[in-house]
Amino acid sequence: MSKLRILVLTSSTGGGHDARAEAFAEWCFQLYRHDVDVRIEHMLEKSSVVNRTGVNLYNRIQRLAPWVHKVFYAVIELLSWLNRSDVTFGAGYYLKVLKDYQPHLVFSVHDCLNRGYFQLARKVLGADRVRCATYCGEFSGGWGYSRNWIEPSVDLYFSRTPTARDYAVKQGIPADKAPVRGYLMQPRAHLEVLSPVDRRVFQGKRLGLNPDKFTVFLATGGNGANNHFDLLPALVRHADRVQAIVICGKNKETYHELVHWRALHPEFDCYLEGYSEIVHLLMQASDAIVTRGGTTTCAKALHFRCPIIFNAFGGIMPQEELTWKFFRNGAASEKIEDASDFGRLIDRWMADPAIYTKVRENFLKLRYEEDPTLLIEEVVGLANQVAEVKLKRLPFSPANGNGHGGPHK
């Protein structure tokens, strides 16, 4: 039986792009099973030494010196000129993938994998035999919104928020090809939703925490960039009322050091994990999350009603500025630049719980509900303009009930 084939282009610069690529693949299987074949390619890393070096440098800067990204970002913007009509670095590998896989649709979830890539796909496969789509996860526009996202010949261009969509249209994306679809999370994130009773049981039995304490989630991206040891002392000061959930990503060294730290602080309740597959549950068990401005983590935090404290240690990367700006302007979210900022914030919240309550109320005003299957149906439908295969769409019922309201209105 013929299958609909979708090639997803991503790269491991941070963890958000891969998370969205994997979520898309899982959704396709959830809704269409074996009728839709999704192939995910780390196109930058696998295509050339130049691209691979850039990805490694990006992740190294994120861990060690975020402020350097202001320079790095400006250099990467040159790709918007180099790739304006063709792929400059790594074209050979991309061509091989196109010829071998013969995708009906090329779906980019990364800023550096739009310009040139769509043109080359049409040239190799035929303009009438392939469609191209982009999912941009940015929250707002301006400095930090890469020009590499903007390829006006795209067939569909999904934005996370109306604010980001307006900016994309200003930069050249046709308005009639630019729907807003806020969430692109794994299906399990919509199925595994904790009720208030479930939350208490999860905190107590699964995490070994006290359901009556204020819970702060110290998060990190997949590559393990963190400031946990700078933040924990402020929480320990309030050990009688505050506890922590701490994850370390793939940073084994930090995890091992925290195992020792926890043993030295028996008075402080702390759940510790390395790379976590249950972040969506940990957020639901938390009252606030400390994280950098990664779009995927922040979108999940909004969906799961977990107010964000933005980690700006070492400066804010240009892409993170877009996220911080959205939540600052829309919810007056808090930002910390060092341990003393965090200490003062926690002290305020503990001294007057009404301050935290107001923060949470403001945060929740930005939240919305949407049908998570809409984006998947639209992408698959676009691909099927070429594939013309008979698809059987399976039903999906989210645990918390989603309507068609939300940012796409």
Secondary structure, DSSP 8 states (H G I E B T S, - for coil): ---EEEEEEE--SSSHHHHHHHHHHHHHHHHHGGGEEEEEEEHHHHH-HHHHHHHHHHHHHHHH-GGGHHHHHHHHTTHHHHTSSS--SSHHHHHHHHHHH--SEEEE-SGGGSTTHHHHHHHHH-TTS-EEEEEE--SS-STTS-GGG--TT-SEEEESSHHHHHHHHHTT--GGG--B------HHHHH----HHHHHHIIIIIS---TTSEEEEE---TT----HHHHHHHHHTTTTTEEEEEE-TT-HHHHHHHHHHHHH-TTS-EEEESS-S-HHHHHHT-SEEEE---HHHHHHHHHTT--EEEE-TT---HHHHHHHHHHHHHH--EEESSHHHHHHHHHHHHH-HHHHHHHHHHHHTT-----THHHHHHHHHHHHHHH-----------TT---S-STT-
